[in-house]
Amino acid sequence: MSLALRREIVTVCRRLYERGLIAGQDGNVSVRLPGDRLLVTPSGMSKVDVGPNDLVEMRLDGTTVGRGRRASSEVLMHLRIYRRRPDVKAVVHAHPPTATGFAVAGEGFMNCVLPEVVYQVGQVPLLSYATPGTEAL
């Protein structure tokens, strides 16, 4: 597995933490690999502390390749996205304070005012709460 790709995932994890988009063990990151595989951040580890060798390699059927740490408890969500969308190359799940505030207030991002957001993201609906690590998520 490419050490450069592993280092890039680690950099993304640290940037998410440094920018306040995740705290502690929040969030997770994965990248699609050739041959129906992916790399995903580990469970129970602060993203600021994740190193290249902590990442978990998995198959799209959900089995882990090799030994080491357990995959993020949110890996089911990542797997579902990769199975349904072959064009998706990476998934970043974060908890930005602004988005969390909208969710707590029961508001989605349906009325975008920034052209960049409208063009690149579009509308962002609000979903009901789902327990982390479950099929419901």
C-alpha positions in Angstrom: 0.0 0.0 0.0 1.2 3.5 -0.9 2.9 5.2 2.1 2.3 8.5 0.4 -1.5 7.9 0.4 -1.4 6.8 4.0 0.4 10.0 4.9 -2.1 12.1 3.0 -4.9 10.6 5.0 -3.0 11.4 8.2 -2.6 15.0 7.0 -6.3 15.3 6.3 -7.1 13.9 9.8 -4.8 16.5 11.4 -6.2 19.4 9.4 -9.8 18.4 10.3 -8.7 18.5 14.0 -6.7 21.7 13.7 -9.6 23.5 12.0 -12.1 22.4 14.6 -14.1 20.2 12.3 -13.6 17.2 14.6 -12.8 16.8 18.3 -11.1 13.9 19.9 -12.3 10.6 18.4 -15.1 12.3 16.3 -15.3 11.8 12.6 -13.5 9.4 10.2 -11.8 9.4 6.8 -11.6 6.7 4.2 -10.1 6.4 0.7 -11.0 3.9 -2.1 -8.2 1.7 -3.2 -7.9 -0.4 -6.4 -9.4 -3.8 -6.3 -12.5 -3.1 -4.3 -10.6 -2.1 -1.1 -10.4 0.9 1.1 -8.3 2.5 3.8 -10.2 3.8 6.8 -9.3 5.5 10.1 -9.3 3.3 13.2 -11.9 3.1 15.9 -11.3 4.7 19.3 -8.3 6.9 18.4 -8.1 10.6 18.2 -7.6 11.7 14.6 -4.8 14.0 15.6 -2.8 10.9 16.9 -3.5 8.7 13.8 -0.3 7.6 12.0 0.1 5.9 8.6 0.3 2.4 10.2 -2.9 2.9 12.2 -5.1 3.0 9.1 -7.2 -0.1 8.5 -7.3 -1.8 5.1 -10.6 -3.4 4.2 -12.5 -5.0 1.3 -15.8 -3.6 0.2 -17.5 -6.7 1.6 -16.5 -5.4 5.0 -13.7 -7.8 5.8 -10.4 -6.5 7.2 -7.2 -7.1 5.3 -4.4 -8.1 7.6 -4.1 -7.5 11.3 -4.0 -4.4 13.4 -6.6 -1.9 14.7 -10.4 -2.1 14.3 -11.9 0.0 11.6 -14.0 3.1 12.6 -17.4 2.3 14.0 -18.8 4.3 11.1 -17.3 2.1 8.5 -20.7 0.7 7.5 -21.6 4.1 6.2 -18.4 4.4 4.2 -18.9 0.9 2.7 -22.5 1.7 1.7 -21.3 4.9 -0.1 -18.5 3.1 -1.9 -20.8 0.2 -3.0 -23.6 2.5 -4.3 -21.3 5.1 -5.8 -18.3 3.7 -7.7 -17.3 7.3 -8.7 -16.7 8.2 -5.0 -13.0 8.1 -4.2 -12.9 9.3 -0.6 -15.3 9.9 2.3 -14.7 12.5 5.1 -17.2 12.4 8.0 -16.7 15.4 10.3 -18.7 17.4 12.8 -18.3 21.0 11.9 -19.8 23.2 14.7 -21.9 25.3 12.3 -23.5 22.2 10.7 -24.0 20.7 14.2 -25.7 24.0 15.3 -28.1 23.8 12.3 -28.9 20.2 13.1 -29.6 21.0 16.8 -31.9 23.8 15.6 -33.7 21.4 13.2 -32.6 23.4 10.2 -31.0 22.0 7.0 -28.8 24.0 4.6 -31.5 24.3 2.0 -31.1 28.0 1.2 -27.5 28.5 0.2 -26.2 32.0 -0.3 -22.6 31.4 -1.4 -22.2 30.6 -5.1 -19.4 28.2 -4.3 -21.6 26.1 -2.0 -24.5 26.1 -4.5 -22.1 25.0 -7.3 -20.0 22.4 -5.5 -22.4 21.1 -2.8 -26.0 22.1 -3.5 -28.6 21.7 -0.9 -27.7 19.8 2.3 -30.8 18.2 3.9 -31.1 17.5 7.6 -31.4 13.8 8.6 -32.9 12.4 11.7 -30.5 11.2 14.5 -29.1 7.7 14.0 -26.9 5.8 16.5 -23.3 5.8 15.4 -22.0 2.5 14.0 -25.5 1.1 13.2 -27.1 0.3 9.8 -29.5 3.2 10.5 -26.7 5.7 10.0 
